Amino acid sequence: MTKKVNVTLDENLLERARNFADENYLSFSGLMSLSLTQYLNQNDVVRAVQEISLAMRKIADNKTLTEDEINNLKDFENFSKMLIGK
């Protein structure tokens, strides 16, 4: 399901986005949707890497993990497999 929204953009950014969309055979809405999806996915990856880093530090310090941390590691493993297509 799609929804129509209103956004306010800097004039130069809007012009760059429209030019990019045109040059790459995308609609402006398609570019905005793609861009937002990629931005959110990137943040998910950063968050996952931070969680894995904390889990690794805890393993190094305590040699144990909580059940939630183990589940986060499993989620990260599944996410990694999805990213690399396995």
N, C-alpha and C positions, 0 to 999 in steps of 0.2 A: 504494500500500500504506500502510496506517495502522498505527501502533503505539500501544499504551496506555502512558502515562507517569505517574509520580507527581511532583508539584511541591509546594513549600511556598510559600504566599503569605500576606502580611499579611492579617489578618482583614478590615480595612476595604477593602483592595483587592479581595479576593474578593467581598465584598458588592457593591461598586460594579460589578464585572465581571458578576456574576450579574444585577443589576438592569439593566445596559445590555443584556445579551444578551436578557433577557426583553422589554424595551421595544422592541427592534429585531428581534424574531422570529428570534433566532439561538439555537442551542444554545451552551452554555458552551464546548464543544470547538471549535465553529465560530468563536466569538469569539477564542479563544486562537490558533487556526490563522491566522485573518485578521490578528490583531494582530501575531503573530510574523512573518508574511510581509511585512506593511507595514514593520515595523521593519527587517528585513533588507534589503528593497528600498531603504529610505531610506539605509541605510548604504552600499549599493552606489552610489547616486547621489552621496553625499558623496565617496566615494573616487574616483569617476570625475571629478567636478568638480576635486578636488585634483590628479589626474593631468593633466587638461587645463590647469590653471593652471600647473603645473610645465613642461609642454611649451611653453606660450605664452611663459613666462619664458625658456626655453632658446632658443626661436626669436628672441626679442628680443635676447638676449645673444650668441648664437653664429651665428644664421642657419642652423642645421642641427639635424637630429634623427637619432637612431639608428633602426634598423629597428624595434626594440621600441616606441619612442615613436610612430612612424608607425602601427604596428598598434594601439596604445592609442587613438590619435586616431580610427582607423577604427572600432574597437569602440565608442567614445563616440558617434560619428556614428550608427552602427546602433542603439545603445541609445536615443539621442535620438529617432530616427525611430519606434522602437517606442512610446516614451512618448507621442508626439503623434499616433500612429496613421497614419503615412505609410509 
